[in-house]
């Protein structure tokens, strides 16, 4: 498929008809129909079937579309960079980050970053850890911020900050004001924990397995921030990272360090083999400073 064919295919997938695709691409409907026919002739199979004046994608088209979406996203990135270079403007910094760290640490990091780059455009996507690693490997982002180490062969990792796991409970729940709590005491009763597919969740599960504990059934969530909100609402104690818990004072939560201590690393992910532009390095430095203050 030529680039023209891919653009037409994408437009039809988005709009559902040749006429609507023509309006989207600012060309005539016969031009869309002709390009689609040429693409199908080259491929040797149909991409759409006509049903009640609409073009319905075939199985082959549906299988092809995710790759086309990624390509169109990369083309748009090239256009933005080319436009920025021509106008003398800074190119966009694309940040991919796990949701919990985006809530509290990211705003503080951006304030620091803005002191050096006040006018640089920034885009932020919140994704889960493995999605971020995959996107960075495909160079769909400039920097990813995640918990823990993944060991992805196409991704370079830099440690940004180290915190620890903590247990949070509502302030008025009990008179116990201790600053630490044993893991075995937490797991004896239902508690809120992070899914084991997350690096921190897997780390916690490994810890209680090593100690020979079997946790009581409770609530499992995907993000530390959701776990903290549920604890605040009285659904039980939550085990989360200290970066997320840093803001708990305003949420009336009592924070206790988990014993034995379980370190939680925050890492920056970068495409393997590529030299990072200075703005990326500056953002990593700013995020490290903000995370260090929150640890």
Buried (B, 14 or more C-beta within 10 A) or exposed (E): BEEBBBBBBBBBBEBBBBBBBBBBBEBEBEBBBEBBEBBBEEBEEEBBEEEEEBBEBBEBBEEBBEEBEEBBEEBEBEEBEEEBEEEEEBBBBBBBBBBBBBBBBBEBBBEBBEEEBEEBEBEEBBBBBBBBBBBBBEBBBBBBBBBBEBEBEEBBBBEBBBBBBBBBBBBEEEEEEEEEBBBBEBBEEBBBBBBBEBBBBBBBBEBBEEEEBEBEEBBBBBBBBBBBBBBBEEBBBBBBBBBBBBBBEEBEBBBBBBBEEBEBBBBBBBBEEEEBEEBBBBBBBBBBBBBBBBB
